Amino acid sequence: MDKFLDKHRPPVQMRRMVDLSYRIENQSVEIFEVRPCFENPKEMFENPVAKATYVKSRKIWKIYWQRKDLNWHIYKPQPEVKYLEEFLDIVVEDKFSCFSG
């Protein structure tokens, strides 16, 4: 994930306006943007980009995107991959504009 961020984060001078980060919780990796809140620029807002959850029993990663309803939905064009790197490639390619709008 750190290699992914090194390659895809905005330039250092832009990061106070928009940045890219991730978190790992349980079996999931979530990628999100970090921006100042519109109402209070001193507060930061996290905008979800993509999520992958590892299914240990099947040794696969399920891919999710967040729709307008703010719920995570399975990414139907390719709902699962074997390796986390494949998930990251799909997010970067964003063929159907699900991850970056």
C-alpha positions as CSV (number, residue, x, y, z in Angstrom):
1,M,0.0,0.0,0.0
2,D,2.8,2.4,0.7
3,K,4.2,1.9,-2.8
4,F,0.8,2.6,-4.2
5,L,0.6,5.8,-2.2
6,D,4.1,6.9,-3.1
7,K,3.1,6.6,-6.8
8,H,-0.5,8.1,-6.6
9,R,-0.5,10.8,-3.9
10,P,-0.7,14.4,-5.1
11,P,2.5,16.5,-5.1
12,V,3.6,17.5,-1.6
13,Q,2.5,21.2,-2.2
14,M,-1.1,20.0,-2.9
15,R,-1.6,17.7,0.0
16,R,-3.1,20.2,2.3
17,M,-5.9,20.6,-0.2
18,V,-6.3,17.0,-1.2
19,D,-4.4,13.9,-0.2
20,L,-4.8,10.1,-0.6
21,S,-4.5,7.6,2.3
22,Y,-5.6,4.2,3.4
23,R,-6.6,2.3,6.5
24,I,-6.6,-1.4,7.3
25,E,-9.4,-2.7,9.5
26,N,-9.7,-6.4,10.2
27,Q,-9.6,-8.1,6.7
28,S,-10.3,-4.9,4.7
29,V,-8.1,-2.2,3.1
30,E,-9.9,1.1,2.4
31,I,-8.5,3.8,0.2
32,F,-9.8,7.4,0.7
33,E,-9.2,11.0,-0.1
34,V,-8.5,13.5,2.6
35,R,-9.7,17.1,2.1
36,P,-10.6,20.1,4.2
37,C,-14.3,20.4,5.1
38,F,-16.2,23.0,3.1
39,E,-17.9,24.5,6.2
40,N,-14.7,24.4,8.3
41,P,-11.4,24.2,6.4
42,K,-9.5,23.5,9.6
43,E,-11.3,20.1,9.8
44,M,-10.5,17.3,7.5
45,F,-13.0,15.1,5.6
46,E,-12.4,11.6,4.4
47,N,-14.0,10.7,1.0
48,P,-14.0,6.9,0.4
49,V,-12.5,5.7,-2.9
50,A,-12.4,1.9,-2.8
51,K,-12.3,-1.0,-0.5
52,A,-11.1,-4.6,-0.7
53,T,-11.9,-7.3,1.8
54,Y,-9.9,-10.5,2.1
55,V,-11.9,-13.7,2.2
56,K,-9.5,-16.1,3.9
57,S,-11.5,-19.3,3.2
58,R,-11.4,-18.6,-0.6
59,K,-8.0,-16.8,-0.7
60,I,-9.5,-13.9,-2.7
61,W,-10.0,-10.1,-2.3
62,K,-13.6,-8.8,-2.8
63,I,-13.7,-5.4,-4.4
64,Y,-16.2,-2.7,-3.3
65,W,-17.1,0.9,-4.3
66,Q,-19.3,3.4,-2.5
67,R,-22.4,4.6,-4.3
68,K,-24.4,7.8,-3.6
69,D,-26.3,5.9,-0.8
70,L,-23.0,5.8,1.1
71,N,-23.0,2.1,1.3
72,W,-20.3,-0.2,0.0
73,H,-21.4,-2.2,-3.1
74,I,-19.6,-5.1,-4.8
75,Y,-17.8,-3.9,-7.9
76,K,-19.7,-6.0,-10.5
77,P,-17.3,-5.6,-13.4
78,Q,-14.8,-7.6,-11.4
79,P,-16.1,-8.5,-8.0
80,E,-12.9,-10.3,-6.8
81,V,-9.2,-10.8,-7.5
82,K,-6.6,-13.1,-6.2
83,Y,-4.0,-10.4,-5.2
84,L,-4.2,-7.0,-3.6
85,E,-2.0,-5.6,-6.4
86,E,-4.8,-6.5,-8.9
87,F,-7.3,-4.6,-6.8
88,L,-5.0,-1.5,-6.9
89,D,-4.6,-1.8,-10.7
90,I,-8.4,-1.9,-11.1
91,V,-8.8,1.2,-8.9
92,V,-6.1,3.1,-10.9
93,E,-7.6,2.1,-14.2
94,D,-11.1,3.0,-13.0
95,K,-12.6,1.8,-16.3
96,F,-16.2,2.6,-15.3
97,S,-15.6,5.7,-13.2
98,C,-16.7,4.1,-10.0
99,F,-13.7,5.0,-7.8
100,S,-13.0,8.6,-8.8
101,G,-16.4,9.6,-10.0
